[in-house]
Amino acid sequence: MHILLTRQLDDCLETILRFKSLGHQVSHLPLLNIEKINYEEINFSNYGGIIFTSANAVKNLDLNKVDKDIMCFCVGEITEQKARSVGFHNTIAAEGNVLNLKELILQNYVSENKTLLYISGEIISSDLDQQLLNEGFSVKRIINYRVSHNNISNEKFVKELKMNIPDIVYVYSQNSASSFLNFIKIHQTENIWMNTNLMCIGEKTSSILNEIKWKKIFLFNPGEEEFLLYKI
């Protein structure tokens, strides 16, 4: 099969190598650019836990003065894996969405404890900090990165993609879905995806691409990419 992966290379290199080892053709179209934002110095001793709603929040955090035993609430498995890869030990992961993450925090963190530190990007899909404040928690949000759409200008890549449309496309976020839709329209490929299976994390992500006609749309959690190959 021909598979199109749309995350940044360092986030999907292992998947690319795995799929290639299984005999699949893999194309790579990174849809987003991630830019670190300078933020105020953090006194981590003031906080009893850290909330991460993306792996990029972990990547762009200065870890020199962090107690790696601090409790970390992660939105999903990929974010938790990234947190563990940089040394955090006390991690707990939700099932890939902010609503589940909120419930996880409500069940596992005592609001009378220290303030929670919420590390996130500039644009968030849900006001998790405000929701937790309404529940009686003390929360400090720090923005440490911003996302921009990648301007795909490689005409050779686009030409080759049109000649060999992927059987499967994996899309990992609402931002990525918006960027992919923009890519499709700019290159006037709206009508060539009818035999492609679209794999999305969450209904909000898939809904952005609903105006394009796909063979089928599947929802998945990070880590299920290979499993999905056997469902189509």
N, C-alpha and C positions, 0 to 999 in steps of 0.2 A: 504493500500500500504506500501511497504518497501522503506524508503527514506534514502539516504546517504547524510549527510552534511559534508563539508570538511573545514570549517573555524575553527579558534581557538574557544575554548569553550565559552569564555566571549563575543565573537561576535555572537554566534548563540544559546546561551542558551534559549533565549525567543522563538526562532523559534522551537527548539526541544520540549519545553514544549507545545507550541501551536499545533504542529503536533500530539504530543501524545494525547493531549486533544481531537483531532478530530478522534482518534482511529487508527492512523497510527503507524507502527513500525519504529523507527528511529535509525539508526546507525551513529556513529560519527568517522570520520577519519581526524584529523587535519593534513593537508599536509605541513604546514610551521612552522618554528620557527622564532620568532621575537626577535632580540637582540638590546637593546638600545646602541647607540654610544655616547660617550662623545663628546661634541661639545663646541665651544667657547662661552663665556658668551655673551648674546644678550642684547643690549640696545634698548628695544622696542620703545622708544621714537623717534628713528631715522627712523621709518617705518610708512607708512600710511595705510598699509594693509598686510594681511598674506594670502598666498596661501597654501592650503592643498590638496595634491593629494591622500591621503589615511587617513583612520581613525587611522592607526598606527602612522602617523606623529603627530597627535593630542595627542595620548596616551603618546608618548615619549618626549613631549615638557615640559620643566620646566615652569609652569604657575604662579609662585609666583609673578613675576614682570610685568605681562601682563595686559594692559588695556583691559578689556573684551568688551569694546565698539568698539574696532578697527574693521575695515571691514575685513571679512574673506571670501575668495573665495574658495569654496569647490567643488571637482570634481563630487560629487554625493550626494544622500540623506543620505546614511550611514555615510559618512564623515561629512556632515552637522549635523546630529543627534549627532554624537560624540562631535563635537565642541560645540553644544548647551548644551550637558550634562555636560560639564566642565565649563560652564558659559559664553561662547561667545554669544552676543546678536545680533550683526549686521552681520548676515551670509547670503550668497547667494550661491545657488548650481546649478551646471551644470547638464547635463543629463547622467553623468556616464562616460564620456570620456574626454581626455585632449583637443581635438580639440574644443569641446563645451565650455570647461573651458576657453580656450584662448579667444574665441569670447565673452564670458561673461565679461572677464576682459577688453577687448577692448571697450565694450559698457558701462561699469560702472565705470571705473577708469581713471582719467585724468592723463596723463603721466607726466605732470608738477608737480604733487603732490609728496609727499615723496616717497622714495624707497619702493618697494614691497619686503617683506620677503617671500621667497619660502622655506617651510619646506618639506623635502622629505626623502625617503629611499635612500640607497646607489645606487641601480639600478633603473632606471626609463625607461619607455617605450617610452618617447618622451622628447626631450630637450626643455621643455616649457620655461625655463629661457632664453635660447638663442633666441628662437622665439620672446619673449617679448622684449629682448634687440634690436633685429632687427626692432621692431616696435617703438622704441624710448623710451621704459620704462627703468627705473633704477631698477634692480633686484638683490637681494642677496640670494643665495641658501645656506641653512644650511642642512646638512645631519645628522639626529638624530637616524636612526635605519638601521639595515641590515636584510636581509631575507636569511634563509638557508632552505634547504629541510629537512623535518622530515624523519628520517630513521625508517620506520615502521617495527618493529621486533616482534610484537605480533602475534605469530603463531596461537594462539587460535582464535583471531579476524579474521585473514585471512582465516582460515579453516571454520569458521562460515559464513563468507561472501561468500565463494565459494559455500557453501551449500544452501544459500538463497540470490541470487543475487538481488540487489535493483531494484525496478521499476523506480526509479528516482535518479539521482545524481546531486547535485548543485556544480558548480565550479565557483569561484569568481575572478580569476585573471590569467594572463598568467603564473606567477610563480607557482600558484596552479595547473594549467593544466599540466605544465612540470613535476611537482612532481607526479601528479596522473598518468601520462603516464609512468613515471619511476617505480611507484608502480605496475602498471599493468604488465609491462615487467619483473620485478624482480620475481614476483610471478606467471608468466606464465599464466595470465588470459586473454590474448588477445582475445580469441574466445568465451567468455561467457557473453558478454554484448549486444547481439543482441536483447534482449527484454527489454533493459534499455533505458529510455529517459534521454538524457544528457541536462542539463540546464546550460548555460554559460552566463557570462556577457561579451558581445562583440564578434565580429567575430574573432578577433585575438586570443582570448582565445579558442574558439571552434576549430579554425584551427589547433591548436597544437594536438588536440585529434581526428582529422579527419581520421587518419590511423586505428583507432579502429572502428569496425562496430557497430553502435548504432541503436536502433529502430527508434528514431527521435532525432533531435537536435533542441533545442529552445534557443533563445536569450532573456534575460530578464534584467530588471533594479532592483537594490536592493529595497526590499519592495514588490516585486511581487511574492515572493515564493509561498504563499498560493494560489494566483490567478492561477498560473500555474497548480496546481493540477487539476483544472477543465477543462484544455485544452487538457488533454490526454485521 
